Amino acid sequence: MGKNKFTHVNYLWDKKKEDALGDDQVALFLYRSNILGADLRITNFGGGNTSCKTIEKDPITNKEVEVMWIKGSGGDIGTLKRNGIAGLYNQRLHDLKKVYRGLDYEDEMVALFNHCIYDLDSRAPSIDTPLHGLLPFKHIDHLHPDALIAIAAAEDSEKITKEIWGDTMGWVPWQRPGFDLGLQLENCLNENPGIRGIVLGSHGVFTWGDTSYESYINSLEVIEVASQYIEDKITERGAVFGGQKMNSLEKTKRESQASILAPILRGLCSSEQNMIGHFTDDTKVLEFINSNDLNRLAPMGTSCPDHFLRTKIKPLILALDPEDDLMDASAVLKKITPSFEQYRKDYQEYYDSCKRSDSPAIRDANPVVILYPGVGMFTFAKNKQTARVASEFYINAVNVMRGAEAISKYTSLPRQEAFDIEYWLLEEAKLQRQPKEKPLSRKVALITGSGGGIGRAIADKLISEGATVVFTDISEDYLKEATAQYSPDEAIACQCDVTSAESIEAAVQKASLQFGGLDIVVHSAGLAISKPVEDTTETDWDLLQDVLVKGQFLLSRAAAKIMRKQNLEGNIINIVSKNGLVSGPNNAGYGTAKAAQMHMSRLLATELAPDQIRVNTVNPDGVIIGSKIWEGDWAEGRAKAYGITVAQLPEFYAKRNILNKIIRPEDIANGVFAFLAVLDKSTGNIINVDGGVPNAFVR
């Protein structure tokens, strides 16, 4: 099968790249892994495993030994690098057969993998290590393609495997990954010499080759054949999932409904700890959630362990009509809360009925996947990447159900088997090894004026501390520059005019649609006009009031609405100025607007406190370096007012404060962070970040 014959997978092998890597088999194995992982139809994020075997010199005996190089625990083949693999003496893996005591002692084998380490810089070996080590092939791919899992999850999987590949593919029934499954694969190969791969019931597929390229092609060919078989069956059957039960809303209406509902769902899903959301209206999702078979298939749960570890055992289906009016948040909450209560109850019963004597404590019982027929799918997790990946995994699961139903009948793992994977002590140990979350993890922030200067410094700081951020600015060029270094899972840009209620509302809706809601808003958008009162025009006055005061009002109003819908507390922080407290020459318009911002913050602190929404103020002064406000007439006006040159302003302001410090945008960002992560019982408060200006002392 030539490279142009693949229609269901991407052929990505580059001969020039292969030639450049030469005979470095480990480098070729990493290259193969990366291009396999680049196609989600081949394997999902973090799923599957790849390996190669080489002959190396033992540093102790100086003899040649076979070493297996394999993806380490917790890695992702699509992004796998040299530091993410383990190197093990392969003969020692075979020697573990001598001490293996059977299925009841399966987990103890994992610790013994460490006694097989050849490369001292190895990543911790994964549970799949013996599955590769006990097979004799130089290059092995263990993948989770949707098409293969569909066959593996079909009711008569073994028969279908035989029908498709004849005697060229082996088949083993479902078994949890571990040493014993490695023995089963070895036995399957011994009984079926000459096969090109093995289908694992409910799980995935193993394929191999003598070279990295041969293994790659073998994997693609097996997946291609399976995919085409399924598509032919779907063509024969016609409708999938029992046909369409309802129609989807049109695209803009779907997104509108999703943005309105997301904060309510986020609040319900965050009853134990804050979650970040993701929404998709992918055509595959819509086909499934609008079908007649949704209520039969969705509760069955997923089959592949990689799927349900990310998505939980089953999704929650919303009892909402896609055309429902969602504007009354309290009415919507009342309508859907019982579904969440029932989901948590079901999950508790699942845990209680399946738990072992040594099972870890029950985890968050809230759903990860929420299906809204006619609209789309929401997923909620600890951060945007995890929520997005959960969405991708459930789409994989939908593809599996689609394929299995087309060729036979879909079957999921028995609940006890699923539980034993989800609450596996080895899986729990992996969770416990994850790094500690940052202070602002699980928080979504929207920052106005974050294309540059103080706003950008605040956004950068919050991201560095774990927050997911919506950058907003009136300048698209500034936004593009500010967000260039971040992935969409960390931050997005949204052009926004803070003087327009419609523009503010659009930005808040985008935050809800992309991330599920809002926890933090910072009003940093600003401008400065310094003129004597007789030179200050009505246009000057109105512009200052609109951007600084009206903008703060519109943002606070929109934010409070979202935060109340979530019922997850919240923070509103306004970047004001020392000029809101201190009188100065040529400053009537700017100083008045800043004073209004400051008092509005106090008023809102009082009003929003019952909802645990804190409102605070950070007052900068003399932030000249890095501030875009000081790039224009404001600097000249201030210099003129003080009888100095623009070049002398940084030194002038530093000498004016009692600490004689130059104030930078990063200092203001630290003030914001203090309110968010340290002063969590402070509201209606003011922090001056000005090096100490006695006239501006608040108390």
Steps between C-alpha positions, in 0.01 A plus 500: 500500500669820381502823691231642271262215581425618853171686537417441866841584650771752418820367344762732650829315456770722351781309327731800533443501874568127514824542307610784728453277806710227342541181702394654830219258580391686813472826306298322230275347768438848644429638153253219431333559833455871436342461157270223623389722788439792267186331361220469756340229286803286579528560871371752749704736720705306751367170369683201360867418514792444264835328535814381327777254587871558439825325578711691753817433697445414864710746707575230760570187294600677179285243318237582239145496638154568361347821636137600457420871474138581581280797577511566873206526736267792440652606168339583168638346181411808297740715703739229619866599536815321612445596866153342495607141432631211705784266402489147646699179471255291302629166624434610857138568406478141379666385821212651697295198392696303761364712785150580368245363746182546296218751450441557870855635527504694175575842649817386675660451160507873429758562771712222352519683168746732671738207544508468121617857435794535262494876439540682832327809356185300431149628559299272729401193293131479413260218573524405130870414526464118510249508214779625276790322664355150475439536126813439287462777243748785460234769464152482656201737496217468751231741386140595572350578159125557509447244223693227683332572833163485322588148386645417842184626671257323268294222651662237274842660476701180446277389213520840332878508537514166319259622232714807424854362521465124486800330659723808480381659826484354848236581764505491880205576728485801729743498787638783705850605382779336697747214500239234445368674189856498370502122547167476316641692205809280495281190505278636221806553281635152578167346398473717189849544356522738208217732606547875441327619816264425789162655580441550873135461598342834605841659493703553182758336278865389488692513172870467424783493249870431456568871443336814625359569155365146460327527837353837401367369168364185663309713755356726231397208280321318782315818603413582138349157438297516823379852423390411150322189625299713742418765240377231261273361773365847575426549132313170497298585810426859411411688818721457807397528865144408407454809285444863589253587775538878487666777302784717624459870547689709246861580589463849651199393705688194630788717615263752657318229698832347603647830621188573708487153653873438556539703824201320654644161408841607624357591838326163531811308390713696747317401815821344635769705323508748215498362148586654164269435207519412133220497242479330163227465241705267281285330237579157646375614838182645353430182306521303825315730738215559254449129435234253608762279666652768724313393812589134441868539420620791714416338838692185399824693533822472304701187428866602470658571840675808364158641415319463829803602706461840331122519464366303801296189454204676336383849399210705631222572250322831559122496513480828310341582167748672269247780450451561873532858623809489721507864605334432837799340672310406816231320300760309296689410816184368662422292193839329458625470859312171561690342209832590664381371836400171340834475317692546825277241668558252218874555518496442876309176447749396231785562740332328796405190302841455334754618758764266637638495851801704390330729247592870513235736636221600263594784268291793378158356416406773252474426128784581262294472182163673461290451187244758388299354209462745215783718630823313577726354767657663806794354688635620833839426658776657706636708212422581139735244353355217708144609418582520128672162504200348680287634215731344244489168684122500509490569127727196468246307708218620274696379198547163670128466572419606144732238354403218735129559442554501123678165493332322791394627840692726735610361836660690783720372778321348799474754779731304731771485232461872438520575872811288541668716236367834628593426862808291427763564765758553226277763341454664839878508546532670162247765609687557823823561306349789309652839589323721749253737339591868481314761709272614216443162339135435413439877466389687189598867472401773255723807488420816309780701345724194508655557160785686666634681804347430839218283362739273318723466803197401708393242242851354484516480878164326535589244234832431672304430818266253330205707379343471156472850352289688249708791370285791384606824340370743242814441293508167318868554420584535869297188577673295235838598640399440862355152448752367248696310765198314641303196387119525468478284813676777695359817350285641222469849354177695463480846343287710732388862526429556868272797424255266323264277697465272198877462470538424871216248483660329199831468687330350805303260281823393332655429838197290592502310173876435505557435869163461668477833681698757695663522842712812465455824308756777501415837350835630382394671179584865523631818353624823649444861399689775684381855426418816689129523568446774237662281236304187592228446241168321541638234268795451736266482797259254336781275378650472848161433656407242235820296508579520870164530674239371259734220392544392861124510556419295189767242577398469865135461407572225247744324732265505798229338289728212399648455848155486658389237249801287593467555876875444534604828659705741291737796480472838333814709512520850360826666406448859604771752595655702774321790325170373635623596847736792443442838339738622234523769233367458144309189599130578551366255241728208576501541879120528516456181295746315720321614815173374351659162425623475856167579661310273261728219616402564860130511411521172309697336780206564729239387249672182387636377833194277571595306186863471618612719211785718620570840344834669557720774357867518412642854469815536290700818474776600265503178298695644213723215382296253296176697522331593173323795667837670531579461132287797397391847607447397863874481564555840343216646702630359827853615422372848421296510822809424706738715298724213385572309180335171402835324535518613863157356593609152624763648729262777609227259602745268672633787712147614576408180684650439841663169398661666198393207282415488132158337464453252217195320353614178668468670839133575432450140391638388836248722675217334307637157583513589870126573500427175316726252677597650836243755619203271450295667773543852372235695310436869445872546556773702330864406446729782396791378290687827476817471708330699773333834427398646839219713353346182361506305826150357537500499876 
